[in-house]
Structures are given as C-alpha cells and as structure tokens.
Amino acid sequence: MSSHEPDRVAGPRHYTLRFTLVAAFAGVTLLVGLIISAATTHLVGGFVNDEFRLRLADLAAVAASQIDVPAHHRLQQAADQDSPAYTALRQQLRDIRDRGTHIRFVYTMRQRPDGQIVFVVDGEEDPAAFSPLGGVYTDVAPELLSAFAARPGSPASFVTARFYTDAWGTWMSAFAPLYLPDGRLDAVLGMDISAHRVLAHERQHQIVIWAVCAALILLFMPVAYVIAQRLRRPLSQLEAEMMKVKQFDLDSAPTIRSRIIEINGMVQQLENMKSGLRSFQKYVPADLVRRLMARGVDAELGGTQQDLTIFMSDVEGFTAMAERLAPADLVHHLGEYLTAVTGSLLETGATVDQYIGDAILAFWNAPEPTADHALRACRAAIDSQTQTAGLNRKWAAEGRNVAFRTRIGINTGEAIVGNIGSVDRMSYTIIGDQVNLVSRLEAANKFYGTSILLSENTFQQVHTVFATRLVDQVIAYGKTVPIRVYELLGEHGQLPAGLEAIARRYEAAFGHYGCREFARAAALLEANLSGDLADPPSRVLLDRCRRFMIQPPAADWDGSFVLTSK
C-alpha cells in the first residue's frame, strides 16, 4: 500500500431497507417461535410429568390396598422366602405388574431399627434383577423416607418428583405405605415405571412442536417479505423524491400511496416543503440553490472575482405609462412582460439577479460556469425583443393601448459575484465597475435610438456569430477611459433587407468621422436617412458631423464623445 493512501476507517455497515425489514421480521418470528417452542416444550413436559405422577400414585395406592399386610408382616427372616406366604405375595406383585401399563418393578421394603432399608418381597422373575428378602435397598429417595414416616391419614402414596436414572435405566417410582390392622406401618410397597416410552412420547411431542414452529417461521418469511415490500416501496419512492428535491427538481408530482399514516404524513410534508421551495425559487436563482443543496453547505457571505457577461434591460417611458394606467392594469402588463423576458433569460442559463421596477439585471457564467456566456446573453437579448414585440401585438389585438419598448445593455468583464449582505439576510448578486458600465450602456440606447448596445469586450466574443455595427466611441458618465459601443443587430444572415447596408454605410461614415472627414461622413449618413429610411444612430452622428463642419473639434480630439448623463 502506498504511504500516501489514507487509512481506511471501518464504519458501521449499511443495509437496504428491504433486507433490514425482512431480517427484522424473520428475527422476531424466529425469536417468538423459539420462545413459544421452549415454553410449549416445558409445559408439555411438565404436563406429562404431572399426569404421569398422578397415574403412578393411583396405581401404587390401589396396589397397596390389595396386599395382605398381616401375612406380609410374618415374613421376617431370609428363610421365609421359601414359605407359601412369600410365594403368594410374590405372585400377587407379578399380577399387579402385569396388569398395569409400563410397570417394570413391584416390590416391598421394610425399614430396620437401625434405619437400614431392605427388600421383603420382589415380584421380578429375572435372577439378575431379583432382590432377595433382606437385600439392602440402596437408592433411597426422599419420597421413600416420607412413605416410611407416614401414619394413617397421610397420603396413600408418594411419587418421586422427577425421573431419575440408575444402573437399570430411567425411572419414576411411587411408594405406598402398608399398614397393619392396628395402624402400625409394616412396610412400603414400591413401584417403578420405566420412563423410556414416556420420554419417547415426550420427545415425539417436542419434535412435532418444533417442526410446527419451524413451518410457521418458513411460512411467515414470504409474509414478512411482502410486508417489507409494502413498507419499502413508498419509502423508496419518498427517498427518490427527496433526491429530486436535493437536485432542486420540484416539478414532479408523484403518487405515493401507503396504508401507514406516518408515511402518508411524510409524503404530505414533502409536498409542503416542495411547495415552499417552489415559492422560494422565485426569489433566488435556482442554479444557486441547486448548487448549495448538492454541496450540502449553508450560504455564507463572500464573493469571487470572475469573468461574467452582464445584462440589463429597461422599459422606455415606463414612468409615463405608470401614470397613465390603473395600478391593476400596470401590474398585469408588467407581469406579462417580465415573465416573457425572464423566460428568454432562463432558457439561455442566465442567473436573474434582481428586478428593479421594470428593469432586469441578469448575468451568465455564475454560479455555474458557461464558456459561451457572451453568445448566450446576445441570444437572450434578441429573443426578449421578439417576445416583447409579440406581447405588443397581442395587447393591440385585445384593444389595449399599451406597448413596451425595451432597451438593453450587455457587457462582458470581471466583476465580484457572491453572497452580499448581512449574516442574517444576503443576496447572491454582482458588484463592480462592470455592472455600472452595463447600466450606462442600457441608458445610452435612449441617446442613440438603439435597442441593444454591447461593450467592446462583448463584441470581441460574439462578432463572428452576430451582426453588429460600431455606434460610437464614448466616455461613459463618471468614466475617463473611452470605450467603443456596438449595436447588436441579429445573427449573420438573418438581418432584415437593407439593414446590413445601412450598418456598413454607418461604419464607413464613422471611419471618416474619426479622421475628421466630416463632409464625407455626412454624405453617407444622409444616404441612411433618405426616403423611407430612418436610422436613429445615423441622425445622431449626422448632427454631430454638421456641428464639427461649422466648428471643428480641438486638436487633441480622439473621436470620443462624452455622455453627460446616466
């Protein structure tokens, strides 16, 4: 590994919603299944054990009631094992054993004065398992001691609390006291039942229970998947919509349906947020907000200096129009006009900075970089004039005595762009000398009778695509350095008939004008004003030439004209 490669920090794993929900459902189902299985197994085992003990207690008590206790009392010595009484009792124990279910051993025991417990009668036939009279009983259970301590009125039998295992197998034993007619305890009858079959049945029940739980878990897995899908689908759609909001795509109106109230509430809140952002978008540049949201940062005060193309427009005679029209009509017409011009700007990727009454300030190449920003500005200017002309025709057809004529200035140069204002309220805008210059260009249209004026910087970037003409070399109001200004006429090859000839004669006249050949310049300009031709810039320059023909300019005159107003 390269020493320059950053260390990888292990973070928490992330999982899809579908996997998480399915895993959660499956895990809960499995856990519940295990708990139910364990509880059921415990309950079944306890039930089997209790039922088995009750049954064994009854068997032992019934068997004890059938024993001839006085005859049994006479069996005291080992020699009594050959007596007819012993043989009869032994056969009786065998009969009890054989008539019962799962009974393996039946026998009697007596406790000697020294506390030792010995066999009396054993019903077993197998010599290997037979216990002779007087044989010591070694596996003493607490229940056996309780039986020897019993008195008339005590329980009829005592059963071991659980199965136990010895050398002969696994058993449950019951012990029933044998009382003499005078109430004295003579012996205790013992009965052992093998647990093999019982435990086998219990295991069988447990296997069935576990199998049923496993089947339920497997059956519930598809249900869990379906539920997870129903939860995931609207949440995934909601996530996709939130991603669109992050990209400032606010126009989509998805149909997200869910039976879950909280999800429907989230959808409604998202739609409310989108509605608010759509309103917010009308107050600030959408590209700026989209960029901030994509970066996930808050807006901060600050700006950068970069090359921009700046656009400013204004409506000629708007003040007089505002005085003539009713407020409602004025707002209506201005709204239609600003909507049309703004559409032309936005279609070319402009950032609409602000509306100043009827004026619009916009710029290109920020916040998103645009290589052909000067060309875009010129296209927007021409299209906005087309849109305005369309509105005028529409209003005329509606019988409205309203017509807007727009003057536009365009300048390309370095300006400061960024968040300007206070920490509490700021505006993404542009400031600098180039902004002031575009304002002067827009105002100069009134002096020259033009519609769109370009600075020389803008001209240099667009003249190969757009037809222009040099209008003048001016020193703008408040400036000292002369600049050349150009009129934007249209795209090459799309100019109205005769306009290109007028533009060429005008530029030729301006060339003579700069060389102090005022008479030659005047002749060309008069040609632009002959007949039906009415070229306002030619009229302005012709008046100037005639004045200079009477009173020539100073010797240090460089052809510049000083604009004395904004």
Helices and strands as residue ranges (DSSP letters): H 17-65, H 69-73, G 78-82, H 84-99, E 103-111, E 117-122, H 142-148, E 158-159, E 164-166, E 169-179, E 185-194, H 196-246, H 261-281, H 286-295, E 302-315, H 318-324, H 327-347, E 351-356, E 359-364, H 373-397, E 406-421, E 426-431, H 433-448, E 452-455, H 456-462, E 466-475, E 483-491, H 499-514, H 518-528, H 536-550, E 561-562
